[in-house]
Amino acid sequence: MIEGILLGLETVLTLQNLLLVVAGCAVGTIIGMIPGLGPISAIALMIPVTYGFDPASGMILLAGVYYGAIFGGSTSSILINAPGVAGTVATSFDGYPMARGGEPGKALAIAAWASFAGGTIAAIILVITAPYLAKVSLSFRSADYFMLMLLGLSLVAAFAGKGEYLKALAMTVFGLMLSTVGTDLSAGVQRFTFGRLDLIDGISFLLLAMATFALAEAIMMVLKPDQNSRLRVDSASMHLSMKEARALAPTVGRSSVLGFFVGVLPGAGATIASFLAYGVARGLASRDEQATFGKGNQKGLAAPETANNAACTGSFVPLLTLGIPGSGTTAILLGALIAYGIQPGPRLFVDEPQIFWAVIVSMYIGNIVLLILNLPLIPYIARLLAVPGSYLVPLILFFSVMGVYLVSFNTFDIQMMVVVALVAVGLRLMAFPMAPLLLGFILGGMLEDNLRRAFILSGGEFAFLWERPMTLALVILTTFTLFVPLLRSIIERIRTRSAVRGL
Amino acid sequence: MGPSSDGTERSRTLNNRQRLGGLLFLALSIGYGIVAREIELDFFSETELFNARTLPIMLAMAGVVISIALILTARDEEAAVPIRSLNWRPAITLLAALWAFGLLLEGLGFIIATSIFLSIGFIVMGERRWLRIVATAVPVALGFWVVMSLLDIQLPSSEWLIAVTSND
């Protein structure tokens, strides 16, 4: 483990890589601060830039962008009550009231320190657990992988929230469908290309991510403009006293551990972690203190801020050890890794330990950089929030399409992005979530490969699903996740119907 | 596929975004399934248990089941898509401008196409000060082009301009 950390440090601690972490954090913060643009958009926008670097440096940059975007989202949650990311919605509950109450600087300082603490504790847990998990997962076979992916996809839907389960499931299947467009690599036949040359290689994940997130989010900003009052921050107010820090420590500690483990679960991620941590912090508070939650309580701000950062770190566990992303953000990071020619999973830890450890170390360095860089710069960065939307939106559109065009140099891609963005806006308006689509799309190819292999190895029998206890356990778990929410919604439906009839 | 086409339709189905989504997804799944059955296979893979059609057909079936569940479990109180209250005009104009940008990028060249696209974008978003529009759009286009040239990335140059100047 120590060797691993040293290996990681050796890879990361070059001038170029350190500059990349700093640049990544800065760009991530700026993009994440724009209401509506989250970490997925931020990473998608930065991926084309990383193609010029080696894979380790690319991942280092993207990890910085990820943390920066989450922190930027917190900043806009606190200052203008407009969370850029779902993961920072809970931050606005107490962060915005604090800022309104005349303490915007202190709120930002708590957010920065809490994020840092959450990231640190989670990074320690990750360093201890990830190599062990990677070793265990070496024993996985195709059938296990197939079931694990299915489990991951169904968990994403199961965690999607009340009433969103079926919509998330539908989007997952839609993503899987899109992944089948192009040439089937095993048989070499074209599928769903409708004779178009541009589709023979399939839809590029970058195009899909950029169109469904960055483009669609920019268009949503135009469709539903929101008016928020803006607050000014000066750096003098950003001081946090030792006493305050001590009072927050237990909350931060609890939220870090909670956040990490929620983040490890596929599909749960930063959003659920932050809400849970907020709930726990509120639940543990005294009755008098509970009344101040939602009105600018410091614990109410520290808890979700710690948890969302810890969850980001936790979400790297399934990505790095199994090669299976658990969230939209890690899905796009997986896409980036594949584009670099690297297949994450247990082999990554064995074959390319320098990348494995570089990512872990750079995540931590990202946290440090965020603290050093952002704390003093926040008052200035926050002024960017004043850039009028009339300039912002066209620029986001331009950078999104250029990001895709600069990879393919095919103008057909720009037009396809417009079509995809239009569909995505329609789906967003119908409240269909986008992250499961991306996850299904990225996992589609691997899912089919593993299913095919499992099928062939078992001689065309479905027996592979129950022959090994490991696979069987995964099958049972997946069936459970898939059907319990479905049954619940059907039972609720029947109940409300009979209640209506009874009246 | 945007829901704008049914703006006047006030039926129960289209007013419910889950039911509408379910119906659209049902249509998609059925269409996908039909195309999946027609994926061309060679003689050998046709007899194989797992071929290029297998997963798509499974997905189509899953899609049909999920969309029927979506339609059946939609609650009546589910909100409609707020079509009327949205700013459709600028959004659609921006997307149309982006489409045109893709179409004309190689003909007009990167700098001209980008300057025009950004200017249109700023105007659509309500900016009316001409000097500001030009003073933002052109430097962005030029700056991007310079950075890319430094990185040895060739952006499309103006075919049209070259054609005109070489004829003289």
Contacts between the chains, C-beta under 8 A, distances in Angstrom:
chain1	res1	chain2	res2	distance
A	52	B	151	7.1
A	163	B	75	7.8
A	166	B	18	7.9
A	166	B	66	6.2
A	166	B	69	5.5
A	166	B	70	5.0
A	166	B	73	6.5
A	167	B	18	7.0
A	167	B	21	6.8
A	167	B	70	7.1
A	169	B	66	5.3
A	170	B	21	7.3
A	170	B	22	7.7
A	170	B	25	5.2
A	170	B	63	7.3
A	170	B	66	4.9
A	170	B	67	6.6
A	170	B	70	6.2
A	173	B	29	7.8
A	173	B	59	5.9
A	173	B	62	5.2
A	173	B	63	5.0
A	173	B	66	6.1
A	174	B	25	7.2
A	174	B	28	7.3
A	174	B	63	7.6
A	176	B	55	7.9
A	176	B	59	5.4
A	177	B	28	7.7
A	177	B	32	5.6
A	177	B	56	7.4
A	177	B	59	5.3
A	177	B	60	7.9
A	177	B	63	7.0
A	180	B	55	6.5
A	180	B	56	5.2
A	180	B	59	7.1
A	184	B	39	7.9
A	184	B	52	4.1
A	186	B	52	7.2
A	187	B	41	7.0
A	187	B	42	7.2
A	187	B	45	5.0
A	187	B	51	6.3
A	187	B	52	4.8
A	189	B	39	6.2
A	189	B	40	5.5
A	189	B	41	6.5
A	189	B	42	7.6
A	189	B	45	7.8
A	189	B	52	4.9
A	190	B	39	8.0
A	190	B	40	7.6
A	191	B	36	7.6
A	191	B	39	5.2
A	191	B	52	6.0
A	191	B	56	6.6
A	192	B	32	7.6
A	192	B	35	6.0
A	192	B	36	7.9
A	192	B	56	7.8
A	219	B	91	5.1
A	219	B	94	6.9
A	219	B	95	6.8
A	222	B	87	5.9
A	222	B	90	5.2
A	222	B	91	4.5
A	222	B	94	6.5
A	222	B	125	7.3
A	223	B	86	4.5
A	223	B	87	5.5
A	223	B	88	7.2
A	223	B	91	5.1
A	224	B	86	6.5
A	224	B	87	7.6
A	225	B	87	6.9
A	388	B	127	7.8
A	389	B	125	6.5
A	390	B	122	5.9
A	390	B	125	3.5
A	390	B	126	5.1
A	390	B	127	4.7
A	391	B	122	6.2
A	391	B	125	7.5
A	391	B	127	7.2
A	391	B	136	6.3
A	393	B	94	7.0
A	393	B	121	6.9
A	393	B	125	5.8
A	394	B	94	7.1
A	394	B	117	7.4
A	394	B	118	5.3
A	394	B	120	7.9
A	394	B	121	2.6
A	394	B	122	5.8
A	394	B	124	7.7
A	394	B	125	6.5
A	395	B	118	7.3
A	395	B	121	7.9
A	395	B	140	7.1
A	397	B	94	6.4
A	397	B	98	5.7
A	397	B	121	6.6
A	398	B	114	6.7
A	398	B	117	6.7
A	398	B	118	6.2
A	398	B	121	7.6
A	398	B	140	7.5
A	401	B	98	6.4
A	401	B	101	7.2
A	401	B	102	7.1
A	402	B	144	7.2
A	405	B	105	7.7
A	406	B	148	7.6
A	406	B	153	6.6
A	411	B	102	4.8
A	411	B	103	7.0
A	411	B	105	5.4
A	411	B	106	5.9
A	412	B	102	7.7
A	413	B	102	7.7
A	414	B	98	6.9
A	414	B	99	7.5
A	414	B	101	6.6
A	414	B	102	2.9
A	414	B	105	7.1
A	415	B	99	5.6
A	415	B	102	4.6
A	415	B	103	7.0
A	417	B	98	7.6
A	417	B	102	7.9
A	418	B	95	5.2
A	418	B	98	5.3
A	418	B	99	4.7
A	418	B	102	7.2
A	421	B	95	6.6
A	422	B	1	6.8
A	422	B	2	5.6
A	422	B	95	6.2
A	423	B	1	5.0
A	423	B	2	7.8
A	425	B	2	6.6
A	425	B	91	7.5
A	426	B	1	5.3
A	426	B	2	4.5
A	426	B	3	5.5
A	427	B	21	7.3
A	429	B	3	6.2
A	429	B	17	7.2
A	429	B	81	4.8
A	429	B	82	7.5
A	429	B	86	7.8
A	430	B	3	7.0
A	430	B	17	4.1
A	430	B	18	7.4
A	430	B	20	6.2
A	430	B	21	4.3
A	430	B	81	5.9
A	431	B	17	5.9
A	431	B	18	7.7
A	431	B	21	8.0
A	431	B	79	7.8
A	432	B	21	5.8
A	447	B	55	7.7
A	448	B	55	4.8
A	451	B	50	7.2
A	451	B	55	6.8
A	452	B	50	4.9
A	452	B	54	7.9
A	455	B	49	6.1
A	455	B	50	4.4
A	456	B	50	6.7
A	460	B	49	3.8
A	460	B	50	7.4
A	486	B	69	6.8
A	489	B	73	5.2
A	490	B	69	8.0
A	490	B	73	6.6
A	493	B	72	7.5
A	493	B	73	5.2
A	493	B	75	7.8
A	496	B	75	7.6
